[in-house]
Every structure is written in structure tokens, then in C-alpha cells.
């Protein structure tokens, strides 16, 4: 089969490789669509997780079941499915505590096993869901991205009637802005840099940090001087962290969705006197079914974040678009015959 293989940091090539070996509780998926994630760019360029190379990359995939392992009970050949790339062991201490998404022995497509940028990939049956008929294969690849956005909002303690500041206008920031429609009477503020993307933030109040003289003042004005109840960090910069801490009202919650490289500075006096809550947001607590429900909600229209679909053999163009096309693209899907 053809696959995109990371040979060394910065060296992603298409090559012929053997089809993956099917495990007893796994599905062999003939890939129909695989969508590029921002984290794919980081993994390819820097290999921050120390992936043992060479490795087939990609973790947002959907397709048709080609074969099933002998222990599979919930799927059959021909089923159309979407896959969730995080594979918990279900036996470690974290899994036993109900934190499978923080598994101590976590498996992950494109990290410790072949990913979805290939004509075929395998997934354990509990990490797959049947694709709703109303969604295309490309749209259903958004299941896991929507899952992690739900997690970020849950960790931010988002509730009906709350105000929230989302910092970053990448695909995840836009998805979160739209997802906030599920909270009644929520006030959503999105801070970004790219008008093309901010225009897709649903009903959010948008602030362009490139043209604003004082983004914090604009956030405070939008909340009548109160500050926000919640904030989500969707860019990994110290400047964004400072703004979030300053914008939060007393007892507000910051959800750290994008990590900051190195050791960031933080105004602990503000954290102290405002009794702020700061928490991480990594993976998700099995929101697969909820994500598919939201993807079918025409009012949320989450699937609109896929702005481009390109054939698999045009992968270089697709990756350039994701990396350089912030003024014209959000999510880009690779489409397989």
C-alpha cells in the first residue's frame, strides 16, 4: 500500500509499505479520508514525542472496514467508520481511575503504530464508530478533533450563561467557538490574527490582536468590566497565557489546550488573589458519540472547518496549505480513491 512515512524529522515521503497486520480485536480500514492536524506538522518537523522512525503518520482518519479480527463483535466488512487515534490500555492505574485518556501505556496512531496517512490502517474496535450517513468521510474525520475540543471546554468549567475567552483562531479555536452554542446564553470572545478564520467563529465576538491597541481592554469591555468566567489557551505563547490570566474574573478557570514550550512565566500573584483555577486539557474522556452528535448538528455546522479536500497524491500541496495558508484555509483533508 502507499503511505506517508516519516523517515527523519522534516522528511515525510510517500512510499510503498506492507499493509498493517490485523489484531484479534481490530478493524482493518481502507482509508477514504485523513485530515491533517496542526500537531502533525509539529511531529513531522520536530518529533517532540520521540517517535521511533520510520513511522506512518496521521491520526484523523475514516474509511470502510476491509476486514475484522476474530474477536470483533460490533463491526462487519463494509461498515463505514471514523476512528479515534488514542488507544488506552485499560489496565493501568490511570485507566482504572477512569482516566483512560491519560493512560500510562497509551497507544496512538502515528506515534507508536501506523497512522491514517495510508491506504489502510488498523484500529481497535472500541476506538471506532460507525459513520453517520449524513456525514462525508472527510467530515467524519473530525470526530476526534471535536472530542478534544469538548474536553477543553469541560476542563474550562464552561456552563450555561458563562463568558469565555478563546485565544487562537486555528481549527481548534474555531471549533470551540462554534461548540459554545450548546451552552445557553454563553458569551464567546475569540482572539485571533486571521480575518478569514475569525469570520468562521460563529456568533463569537472577535478581536484581532494585530490591529487592536489593547486586546485586554477589549475583552473587559465585552464583559462590562467583569472579565471572563473561562478561558482556553489555543496558542502556546507566554503572551497568550498572560492575557488569559489577566482577563479571568475571580475563581475563573483557564484550560491549557496548547502547551507552551519551555518554562513559561506566570503572574502567580494574580492567580493567588483571584483564586484562579489552571488546568491542562489533553485528549478526551471518550466523547466519541457526543462528537458525532454535534457534527450532525446543522446549527453548529462544525464540518465547515474543513475548507479543502485534496487527493492523497497531492499531499505536499495539502501540507503547504496547512502550514502556510492561514489566511485561506482551516482543516485540509486528504481524499483516497
MIZASE-731745 format. One line per 4 residues: number of its first residue (from 1); their letters; for each residue z, y, x of C-alpha. Coordinates in nm, 4 decimals. Layout:
N
NUM = A = Z Y X | ...
//
This chain:
337
1 = XXXX = 0.0000 0.0000 0.0000 | -0.0352 0.3647 0.1007 | 0.2853 0.5562 0.1676 | 0.4069 0.8806 0.3233
5 = XXXX = 0.6122 0.7758 0.6235 | 0.8355 1.0000 0.8322 | 0.7684 0.8886 1.1896 | 0.9818 1.1543 1.3570
9 = XXXX = 1.1225 1.4912 1.2488 | 0.8289 1.7026 1.1351 | 0.5834 1.4100 1.1451 | 0.5035 1.2900 0.7917
13 = XXXX = 0.1892 1.0780 0.7783 | 0.0073 0.8647 0.5219 | -0.0313 0.5069 0.6375 | -0.0732 0.1507 0.5138
17 = XXXX = 0.2569 -0.0392 0.4894 | 0.3661 -0.3636 0.3186 | 0.4773 -0.3499 -0.0422 | 0.8583 -0.3496 -0.0762
21 = XXXX = 1.0401 -0.6801 -0.1231 | 1.1822 -0.7152 -0.4739 | 1.5552 -0.7869 -0.5083 | 1.7053 -1.0035 -0.7839
25 = XXXX = 1.8317 -0.7056 -0.9868 | 1.5466 -0.4702 -0.9037 | 1.2234 -0.3438 -1.0539 | 0.9001 -0.3123 -0.8593
29 = XXXX = 0.7495 0.0151 -0.9763 | 0.3820 0.1045 -0.9497 | 0.4178 0.4758 -0.8879 | 0.2472 0.7142 -1.1296
33 = XXXX = 0.4131 1.0393 -1.0196 | 0.6507 1.1528 -0.7471 | 0.7768 1.5093 -0.7307 | 0.8640 1.6975 -0.4143
37 = XXXX = 1.2229 1.8219 -0.3824 | 1.3381 2.1048 -0.1592 | 1.5672 1.8549 0.0132 | 1.2580 1.6505 0.1059
41 = XXXX = 1.1433 1.9453 0.3169 | 1.4788 1.9545 0.4980 | 1.4848 1.5782 0.5518 | 1.1317 1.5811 0.6918
45 = XXXX = 1.1813 1.8797 0.9178 | 1.5366 1.8254 1.0469 | 1.6529 1.4775 0.9368 | 2.0082 1.6081 0.8681
49 = XXXX = 2.1268 1.2719 0.7287 | 2.0205 1.0819 1.0376 | 1.7667 0.8681 0.8519 | 1.6654 0.5657 1.0564
53 = XXXX = 1.2966 0.6231 1.1210 | 1.0288 0.5374 1.0320 | 1.1056 0.5733 0.6612 | 0.9018 0.6125 0.3426
57 = XXXX = 1.0164 0.9417 0.1937 | 1.0578 1.0760 -0.1622 | 1.3221 1.0275 -0.4293 | 1.1927 1.1749 -0.7573
61 = XXXX = 0.9673 0.9033 -0.8939 | 0.8347 0.7443 -1.2124 | 0.5869 0.4723 -1.2895 | 0.5132 0.1369 -1.4516
65 = XXXX = 0.7106 -0.1821 -1.3949 | 0.4864 -0.4158 -1.1965 | 0.7394 -0.6982 -1.1554 | 1.1065 -0.7689 -1.2229
69 = XXXX = 1.3671 -0.9576 -1.0227 | 1.5111 -1.2810 -1.1562 | 1.8346 -1.1091 -1.2591 | 1.6718 -0.8261 -1.4563
73 = XXXX = 1.7524 -0.8260 -1.8280 | 1.6785 -0.4756 -1.9539 | 1.3164 -0.4262 -1.8461 | 0.9881 -0.6119 -1.8504
77 = XXXX = 0.6493 -0.5839 -1.6851 | 0.4554 -0.2901 -1.8259 | 0.7568 -0.0735 -1.9111 | 0.7141 0.2924 -1.8196
81 = XXXX = 1.0226 0.4160 -1.6344 | 1.1852 0.7011 -1.4487 | 1.4089 0.6285 -1.1503 | 1.7347 0.7780 -1.0275
85 = XXXX = 1.7451 0.7635 -0.6459 | 2.1233 0.7354 -0.5941 | 2.2389 0.3735 -0.5791 | 2.6190 0.3240 -0.5806
89 = XXXX = 2.7691 0.0003 -0.4507 | 3.0099 -0.0260 -0.7496 | 3.2800 -0.1953 -0.5390 | 3.4163 0.0718 -0.3013
93 = XXXX = 3.7255 0.2830 -0.3698 | 3.5252 0.5824 -0.4883 | 3.3251 0.3696 -0.7309 | 3.6440 0.2078 -0.8612
97 = XXXX = 3.7835 0.5578 -0.9249 | 3.4859 0.6363 -1.1465 | 3.3116 0.8419 -0.8775 | 3.0021 0.6296 -0.8264
101 = XXXX = 2.8020 0.9398 -0.7365 | 3.0304 0.9812 -0.4336 | 3.0061 0.6140 -0.3353 | 3.1419 0.5312 0.0110
105 = XXXX = 2.8443 0.2992 0.0735 | 2.5779 0.4909 -0.1146 | 2.2172 0.3834 -0.1141 | 1.9422 0.6399 -0.1668
109 = XXXX = 1.5649 0.6288 -0.1995 | 1.4037 0.7851 0.1034 | 1.7210 0.7711 0.3108 | 1.8265 0.4099 0.3620
113 = XXXX = 1.5466 0.2403 0.1660 | 1.1808 0.3081 0.0964 | 1.1200 0.6101 -0.1223 | 0.8847 0.7121 -0.4015
117 = XXXX = 0.6076 0.8734 -0.1941 | 0.4278 0.5404 -0.2022 | 0.2052 0.3406 -0.4316 | 0.5018 0.1123 -0.5042
121 = XXXX = 0.8794 0.1395 -0.4745 | 1.1788 -0.0617 -0.5919 | 1.4861 0.0492 -0.7847 | 1.7922 -0.1342 -0.9129
125 = XXXX = 1.7634 -0.1829 -1.2873 | 2.0752 0.0206 -1.3731 | 1.9238 0.3218 -1.1963 | 1.6124 0.3263 -1.4138
129 = XXXX = 1.5477 0.4451 -1.7669 | 1.2534 0.3858 -1.9974 | 1.0284 0.6904 -2.0080 | 1.0234 0.8686 -2.3438
133 = XXXX = 0.6751 0.8691 -2.4948 | 0.6882 1.2481 -2.5304 | 0.7126 1.2963 -2.1530 | 0.4401 1.2533 -1.8966
137 = XXXX = 0.5152 1.0585 -1.5802 | 0.5375 1.3840 -1.3830 | 0.7769 1.5347 -1.6352 | 0.9978 1.2259 -1.6334
141 = XXXX = 1.0439 1.2542 -1.2561 | 1.2693 1.5492 -1.3415 | 1.5380 1.3128 -1.4732 | 1.7398 1.3193 -1.1529
145 = XXXX = 1.6942 1.6933 -1.0825 | 1.8218 1.7670 -1.4328 | 2.1114 1.5246 -1.3761 | 2.2326 1.7146 -1.0698
149 = XXXX = 2.1946 2.0482 -1.2495 | 2.4159 1.9196 -1.5307 | 2.6703 1.8173 -1.2671 | 2.6613 2.1640 -1.1089
153 = XXXX = 2.7283 2.3318 -1.4439 | 3.0063 2.0860 -1.5297 | 3.1705 2.1485 -1.1928 | 3.1383 2.5227 -1.2565
157 = XXXX = 3.3519 2.4681 -1.5680 | 3.0787 2.6136 -1.7857 | 3.1711 2.6376 -2.1544 | 3.0519 2.7962 -2.4783
161 = XXXX = 3.0891 3.1727 -2.4657 | 3.1199 3.1846 -2.0869 | 2.9304 3.4028 -1.8438 | 2.7695 3.2504 -1.5366
165 = XXXX = 2.6019 3.3789 -1.2228 | 2.3370 3.1506 -1.0724 | 2.2418 3.2579 -0.7213 | 1.8972 3.1359 -0.6233
169 = XXXX = 1.5644 3.1182 -0.8066 | 1.4419 2.7862 -0.6728 | 1.3639 2.4977 -0.9083 | 1.7303 2.4077 -0.9488
173 = XXXX = 1.8392 2.7637 -1.0222 | 1.5683 2.7904 -1.2880 | 1.6612 2.4533 -1.4397 | 2.0277 2.5549 -1.4568
177 = XXXX = 1.9406 2.8871 -1.6176 | 1.7486 2.7067 -1.8905 | 2.0142 2.4389 -1.9331 | 2.2697 2.7089 -2.0119
181 = XXXX = 2.1039 2.7391 -2.3533 | 2.3075 2.4330 -2.4551 | 2.6220 2.6470 -2.4291 | 2.6708 2.8633 -2.7368
185 = XXXX = 2.6796 3.2398 -2.6743 | 2.6569 3.1975 -2.2971 | 2.5617 3.4958 -2.0799 | 2.3439 3.3877 -1.7883
189 = XXXX = 2.2700 3.6045 -1.4855 | 2.0190 3.4855 -1.2257 | 1.9968 3.6459 -0.8840 | 1.6698 3.5773 -0.7057
193 = XXXX = 1.3856 3.7130 -0.4969 | 1.0608 3.5993 -0.6564 | 0.9383 3.7537 -0.9844 | 0.7132 3.4519 -1.0522
197 = XXXX = 1.0178 3.2284 -1.0577 | 1.2649 3.4646 -1.2235 | 1.0266 3.5086 -1.5166 | 1.0824 3.1378 -1.5875
201 = XXXX = 1.4604 3.1643 -1.6142 | 1.4709 3.1522 -1.9937 | 1.6959 3.4134 -2.1500 | 1.8791 3.4949 -1.8292
205 = XXXX = 1.9463 3.8479 -1.7106 | 1.7595 3.8605 -1.3801 | 1.8436 4.0618 -1.0712 | 1.6022 4.0856 -0.7791
209 = XXXX = 1.8094 4.1183 -0.4659 | 1.5091 4.2506 -0.2754 | 1.4785 4.5563 -0.4985 | 1.8416 4.6033 -0.6067
213 = XXXX = 2.0532 4.8577 -0.4215 | 2.3730 4.6794 -0.5248 | 2.3451 4.3291 -0.6789 | 2.7218 4.3002 -0.7267
217 = XXXX = 2.7309 4.6255 -0.9227 | 2.4526 4.4957 -1.1461 | 2.6437 4.1716 -1.2103 | 2.9551 4.3691 -1.3005
221 = XXXX = 2.7564 4.5986 -1.5289 | 2.6034 4.2987 -1.7068 | 2.9544 4.1654 -1.7761 | 3.1063 4.5010 -1.8799
225 = XXXX = 3.3030 4.5128 -1.5571 | 3.4778 4.1799 -1.6176 | 3.2971 3.9609 -1.3682 | 3.1678 3.6117 -1.4431
229 = XXXX = 3.3599 3.3042 -1.5526 | 3.1451 3.0721 -1.3434 | 2.9054 3.0883 -1.0512 | 2.6714 2.8352 -0.8942
233 = XXXX = 2.5582 2.8667 -0.5340 | 2.1947 2.7522 -0.5232 | 2.1187 2.9008 -0.1817 | 2.3038 2.8154 0.1368
237 = XXXX = 2.3880 3.1573 0.2792 | 2.7133 3.3325 0.3554 | 2.5838 3.6429 0.1781 | 2.5452 3.4445 -0.1434
241 = XXXX = 2.8940 3.2980 -0.1020 | 3.0454 3.6450 -0.0580 | 2.8691 3.7722 -0.3685 | 2.9859 3.4778 -0.5776
245 = XXXX = 3.3493 3.5208 -0.4728 | 3.3353 3.8942 -0.5414 | 3.1646 3.8511 -0.8805 | 3.4029 3.5900 -1.0211
249 = XXXX = 3.6752 3.7064 -1.2567 | 4.0350 3.5789 -1.2134 | 4.0573 3.1990 -1.2498 | 3.6782 3.1786 -1.2241
253 = XXXX = 3.5037 2.8745 -1.0772 | 3.2429 2.8511 -0.8034 | 3.0253 2.5405 -0.7925 | 2.8779 2.4896 -0.4448
257 = XXXX = 2.5447 2.3227 -0.5161 | 2.3769 2.4273 -0.1892 | 2.5750 2.3715 0.1261 | 2.5955 2.6378 0.3955
261 = XXXX = 2.5132 2.5231 0.7467 | 2.7949 2.5535 0.9956 | 3.1315 2.7027 0.9028 | 3.0918 2.9973 0.6644
265 = XXXX = 3.3400 3.2789 0.6413 | 3.5070 3.3390 0.3070 | 3.7391 3.6094 0.1771 | 4.0454 3.3921 0.1184
269 = XXXX = 4.2432 3.6958 0.0033 | 4.0141 3.7258 -0.2988 | 4.0439 3.3519 -0.3575 | 4.4226 3.3875 -0.3424
273 = XXXX = 4.4772 3.6926 -0.5610 | 4.2190 3.5876 -0.8233 | 4.3274 3.2213 -0.8179 | 3.9666 3.1126 -0.7873
277 = XXXX = 3.8517 2.7531 -0.8071 | 3.5924 2.6464 -0.5499 | 3.4386 2.3007 -0.5785 | 3.1487 2.1038 -0.4441
281 = XXXX = 2.8671 1.9626 -0.6557 | 2.6854 1.6616 -0.5121 | 2.4727 1.4108 -0.7042 | 2.5881 1.3480 -1.0641
285 = XXXX = 2.8173 1.1366 -1.2786 | 2.5431 0.9237 -1.4355 | 2.3895 1.1848 -1.6632 | 2.0577 0.9943 -1.6847
289 = XXXX = 2.0467 0.9625 -2.0642 | 2.1653 1.3182 -2.1195 | 1.8998 1.4455 -1.8788 | 1.6201 1.2666 -2.0637
293 = XXXX = 1.7511 1.4083 -2.3919 | 1.7380 1.7606 -2.2511 | 1.3910 1.7033 -2.1046 | 1.2634 1.6274 -2.4546
297 = XXXX = 1.4191 1.9446 -2.5978 | 1.1297 2.1839 -2.6575 | 1.3634 2.4820 -2.6785 | 1.4918 2.4212 -2.3264
301 = XXXX = 1.1384 2.3413 -2.2037 | 1.2718 2.2165 -1.8714 | 0.9483 2.0370 -1.7908 | 0.7780 2.3749 -1.7415
305 = XXXX = 0.9286 2.3901 -1.3909 | 0.6501 2.1554 -1.2812 | 0.3849 2.4141 -1.2050 | 0.1408 2.1994 -1.0066
309 = XXXX = 0.0164 1.8402 -1.0050 | -0.1978 1.7185 -0.7154 | -0.3463 1.3789 -0.6281 | -0.1444 1.1721 -0.3820
313 = XXXX = -0.4073 1.2052 -0.1080 | -0.3667 1.5839 -0.1180 | -0.0036 1.5562 -0.0100 | -0.0406 1.8026 0.2775
317 = XXXX = -0.1583 2.0727 0.0379 | 0.1252 1.9867 -0.2008 | 0.3889 2.0183 0.0707 | 0.2449 2.3506 0.1881
321 = XXXX = 0.2649 2.4773 -0.1677 | 0.6315 2.3777 -0.1987 | 0.7181 2.5267 0.1389 | 0.5118 2.8461 0.1327
325 = XXXX = 0.4253 2.9066 -0.2332 | 0.7465 3.0583 -0.3633 | 0.5512 3.3337 -0.5371 | 0.3248 3.0905 -0.7202
329 = XXXX = 0.4984 2.7529 -0.7550 | 0.8221 2.5801 -0.8507 | 0.8011 2.1996 -0.8599 | 0.4934 2.0163 -0.7354
333 = XXXX = 0.4182 1.6572 -0.8390 | 0.2042 1.4057 -0.6571 | -0.0035 1.2039 -0.9049 | -0.1093 0.8441 -0.8392
337 = X = -0.4075 0.6648 -0.9939
//
